[in-house]
Amino acid sequence: MHKNYSIPLASLPFEKHRCRSAAISCIDFRFLDADRQFIHSLTEGNFDHIKIAGAGKILLAGSPLRGEITNTIRNVCVKLHGITELIVLNHWDCGAYGSSKSFSSPQEEEERHIRDLTEVRSFLHSEFPSLAIIVGYSTVTGGQLEYRLVEHNGAPGNR
């Protein structure tokens, strides 16, 4: 049996079909709330949220989904919704990377995310030169999930 659910249209942002930002983060349910909170700390208002296993790893050269995700960003996020910035978040203990246990140390895992996200930012900047590209990842520090932006020319993102 299906249960009906409804929400008042007045509570949804239908009057404005634009948003400033889009974010790509991993589909992993463990990070859903934390990722959204972090993304909200970086941007104003609503944002397009693309959730896919591996997040930034999907945008590396050789990924079979790279073109599809790039087209979604171009056709929906940029052309339809008018974004001006794109955020890509990787996370600690990601299954697409074989989880944290596949690294010899937390530092090795962090270095891999930084290397991959640096490549992703370069690719996205070449595809979307007018967008601010912000890349980051989460890690565990002192019993806390901590988000870190990957520096670019001395500053986070490329704003």
C-alpha positions as CSV (number, residue, x, y, z in Angstrom):
1,M,0.0,0.0,0.0
2,H,1.3,3.4,-0.9
3,K,1.1,6.3,1.5
4,N,0.4,9.7,0.0
5,Y,2.6,12.6,1.0
6,S,2.0,16.2,0.0
7,I,3.6,19.6,0.6
8,P,2.3,23.0,-0.1
9,L,3.6,24.5,-3.3
10,A,4.0,27.8,-1.6
11,S,6.7,26.3,0.6
12,L,8.8,25.4,-2.5
13,P,11.0,27.9,-4.5
14,F,9.1,27.7,-7.8
15,E,8.9,31.4,-8.3
16,K,12.6,31.4,-9.1
17,H,14.2,28.8,-11.4
18,R,17.7,30.0,-10.7
19,C,20.4,29.2,-8.1
20,R,23.9,30.4,-7.5
21,S,25.6,27.1,-6.9
22,A,25.7,23.4,-7.7
23,A,27.4,20.7,-5.6
24,I,28.6,17.2,-6.4
25,S,29.0,14.9,-3.4
26,C,29.0,11.2,-2.8
27,I,25.8,9.2,-2.6
28,D,27.0,7.7,0.8
29,F,24.1,8.2,3.2
30,R,26.5,8.6,6.2
31,F,27.6,12.0,4.9
32,L,24.2,13.3,3.6
33,D,23.4,15.8,6.4
34,A,27.0,16.8,7.1
35,D,27.7,17.5,3.4
36,R,24.5,19.6,3.0
37,Q,25.4,21.6,6.1
38,F,28.9,22.3,4.8
39,I,27.7,23.2,1.3
40,H,25.2,25.6,2.9
41,S,28.2,27.2,4.8
42,L,29.8,27.9,1.4
43,T,26.9,29.2,-0.6
44,E,23.8,31.3,-0.4
45,G,20.3,29.9,-0.8
46,N,19.3,26.9,-2.8
47,F,21.7,24.8,-4.9
48,D,21.6,21.9,-7.4
49,H,22.9,18.8,-5.6
50,I,24.3,16.0,-7.8
51,K,24.8,12.9,-5.6
52,I,26.9,10.1,-7.2
53,A,29.1,7.3,-5.9
54,G,32.7,8.6,-5.7
55,A,31.8,12.3,-6.2
56,G,35.0,13.9,-7.6
57,K,36.4,10.6,-8.6
58,I,33.7,10.3,-11.3
59,L,35.2,13.5,-13.0
60,L,38.8,12.0,-13.3
61,A,40.1,11.2,-16.8
62,G,39.1,7.7,-17.8
63,S,35.8,7.6,-15.8
64,P,33.0,6.3,-17.9
65,L,30.5,8.8,-16.3
66,R,32.7,11.9,-16.7
67,G,31.0,13.0,-19.9
68,E,27.4,12.4,-18.6
69,I,28.1,14.4,-15.4
70,T,29.8,17.2,-17.4
71,N,26.7,17.4,-19.7
72,T,24.4,17.5,-16.7
73,I,26.4,20.4,-15.2
74,R,26.3,22.2,-18.6
75,N,22.7,21.6,-19.6
76,V,20.9,21.8,-16.2
77,C,23.1,23.6,-13.7
78,V,24.7,26.2,-16.0
79,K,22.1,26.7,-18.8
80,L,18.9,26.2,-17.0
81,H,19.7,27.2,-13.4
82,G,22.4,29.8,-14.1
83,I,24.9,28.7,-11.5
84,T,28.1,30.7,-11.1
85,E,30.0,28.3,-8.8
86,L,30.5,24.6,-8.6
87,I,31.5,22.7,-5.5
88,V,32.9,19.2,-5.5
89,L,33.2,17.3,-2.2
90,N,35.0,14.0,-1.6
91,H,34.8,12.3,1.7
92,W,36.8,10.2,4.1
93,D,36.3,6.4,4.0
94,C,34.8,6.5,0.5
95,G,33.9,3.1,-0.9
96,A,34.8,4.3,-4.5
97,Y,38.4,4.5,-3.2
98,G,38.2,1.2,-1.4
99,S,37.4,2.9,2.0
100,S,40.0,4.2,4.4
101,K,41.5,0.8,5.0
102,S,42.9,0.7,1.4
103,F,45.3,3.5,2.4
104,S,48.4,3.0,4.5
105,S,47.7,6.1,6.6
106,P,45.2,9.0,7.0
107,Q,47.9,11.2,5.4
108,E,48.0,9.0,2.3
109,E,44.2,9.1,2.0
110,E,44.2,12.9,2.3
111,E,47.0,13.2,-0.3
112,R,45.0,11.1,-2.7
113,H,41.9,13.3,-2.3
114,I,44.0,16.5,-2.8
115,R,45.7,15.1,-5.9
116,D,42.4,13.9,-7.4
117,L,40.5,17.1,-6.6
118,T,43.3,19.2,-8.0
119,E,42.9,17.3,-11.3
120,V,39.1,17.6,-11.1
121,R,39.3,21.4,-10.6
122,S,41.6,21.8,-13.5
123,F,39.3,19.8,-15.8
124,L,36.2,21.6,-14.6
125,H,37.9,25.0,-15.0
126,S,38.8,24.1,-18.6
127,E,35.2,23.0,-19.3
128,F,33.5,25.9,-17.4
129,P,36.0,28.8,-17.3
130,S,33.3,31.3,-16.1
131,L,32.5,29.3,-13.0
132,A,34.2,29.5,-9.6
133,I,35.3,25.9,-8.9
134,I,35.6,24.9,-5.2
135,V,36.9,21.5,-4.3
136,G,37.2,19.9,-0.8
137,Y,37.0,16.8,1.2
138,S,36.2,15.6,4.6
139,T,38.5,13.9,7.1
140,V,38.4,12.8,10.7
141,T,40.3,14.9,13.2
142,G,40.0,14.4,16.9
143,G,36.7,12.6,16.7
144,Q,35.2,15.2,14.4
145,L,34.3,15.2,10.8
146,E,36.3,18.1,9.4
147,Y,35.8,19.6,5.9
148,R,38.9,21.1,4.1
149,L,39.0,23.1,1.0
150,V,41.9,22.4,-1.4
151,E,44.0,25.5,-1.9
152,H,44.4,26.9,-5.4
153,N,47.0,29.6,-6.0
154,G,47.1,30.4,-2.3
155,A,43.3,30.6,-1.8
156,P,40.5,28.1,-1.5
157,G,38.6,27.6,-4.8
158,N,39.4,29.9,-7.7
159,R,37.2,32.8,-6.9
